[in-house]
Amino acid sequence: MSGDRSSGPASVLLRATLLRYLEAHHVMTLATSQPWAAAVFYVNDDFTLYFLSSPRSRHAQHLASDARVAATVHEDYGDWREVKGVQLEATVRPVVQSDIARVRGLYARKFPVIGERGAVVAPLVEALSRIQWYEVKPQGIYFIDNAAGFGHRDFIDLGGQGPV
């Protein structure tokens, strides 16, 4: 297991690999502490992830009382030797009003259907008017890569307590 506390080439390579993986995928499974799990579409800006959801959803209600989550990003593999993915621990908060336009722009670039309101179908515009934007701030993030060995994980510490 490697950490991100050094600034060596391996750390830079791991960060780049993780960021490419996050940018290439679309769905994060978010697990709240109550417990509950929900799949949400996300966009990332470095290691901060953003998603939108109804504030009335079960996971949003849980987040209102406890902001701690665990999350994964992965594909559906048929061969365990090919498994790759991300695991993280984080806190979630609503995006501050002054940052919503920037986050919406990031999201629209990844998911063009969100785009400009004039180009979006009416039911989606209505749904978007009732959502809340959320920010996921990981304390640590693992990259799982079974191609490097069964159960192989690399860790980047983003301000948490180190690998678990």
N, C-alpha and C positions, 0 to 999 in steps of 0.2 A: 504494500500500500504506500502511496506517496502522498505528501501534503503540499499545500501551496505556500508554505511559509518561506521557502527558498525562492530565489529568483532565477534559478538555473534553467537550462534549455528544456528539461523534462517538464518542469512546471509550466513553462510557456506553451509547450506542445499540448499538455493536458488541458489547459484553459482553452486553447484554440479548438481542440477536438470537442470539448464539451459545448462550446458556443456554436460550432457548426451543427452538432447533433440537435441542440435546442432549436436552432433556426430551421432545420430541415423537418421537424415534426410539428404536429398541430394540437394534439390532445394531451392534457395533463390530468391524471387522476389525483384528486385532492381528497385527503382523508382528514376529517376534523377530529377533535379529541373526544367527542361525545358518545359513541363513535358513529361516523357516517362517511361515505365516500361518494364522490361525484366526478364525472368526467366533464371537463370544461376545455373549450378552445382557448389557447393562450398565445401571446406574443412575448418575446423577451427583448430586453434592452440590457446588454451584458448579462449578468446573472439575476437581474430583477425580472420577474415574470408578471404579466398583467392578464386578467381575464374579466369578463363581464358576466353578470348573473342577476337574477331577480333578487332584490333584498328580502323577498318573502320565501325564497327557496329554503329548503331544510339546511343546506350547508351554510348559507348566508346567515340564517338565524343562529346557527351554532357559532359562527365566527364573531357574531355580535357579542357573545358572552365569553368566548375564549379564542383568541387570535392565533393560537398555535395549530400548525398543520404538519402533516407529512405529505409528500407528493411523489409521483413517479411519472416519467415519460418513457414510453417504450413501444416497440412494435409487437405484433403477434407472430411469434416464431414457432416453427414446427420442429426445429432441431435445437436442443439445449446448447449445443456447441456454438451456435450463432448468436445467442442472446446478448443484446447490448441494451443499455438503458441508463436512465438517470434516477437517482433517489435523493431526496432532500428533506431537510427539516427547515421550517420557516415560520415566520409570522405574517399575517395578512391584515391589511387595513384598506379602507376605502381610499381611492385615489383622491388627492386634494383637488379642489375645484380648479385651481390655477394650472394643473397639469393634465386635465382631461383632454384638451384639444391635442396635445402632443401624443398622449397614449392612444387616442382614437386614430390619429394619423399612422402610428406604428401598426395598429391593428388593421387598418384599412389597406396598408401595403401588403400585409401577409394574407388578409382575407378580403379581396377586392369587392365582394358582395356588400360589405359594410360601406365602403366608399363614400361618395358624396350623397347627401340625402335625396337629391333630385334623381339619382340613378337607381335608387333602392326601391323595391316593390313596397307598396303601402303596408301590408301586414308586418314587414320587417321594420319599417319606420316606426310603426305603432309599438312594436315590441321593444325597440331600442329606446323609446321614450320612457320606459318603465324599468330600465336596468340600472345597476350600479357598477362602476368600474372598480376593480380591486387590484391591489399591488401585493405581490408575494415576494418577501425579502428573505432569501435563504441564509441560514447561519453556516451551513456546510452543505456540500453537494458531492455525491458519489457518482462516478461513472463506472458502470458494470460492463465488463467485456469478457464473456466466456471464451472468445477466440484467443485470448491471452492466457487462458487457463480457467478451469471450472471454478466459479465463484470469485474470479478476479475483480477487485474493486480498487479504484484510485480515488483519493479524497482531496477536495480543495476546501480549506477552512476559510470561510467568509465572515469570520467574526464570532463563531460559536465556541464551543468547548472542545473542539478537536474531534477526531473520528470516534464513532461508536461501534 
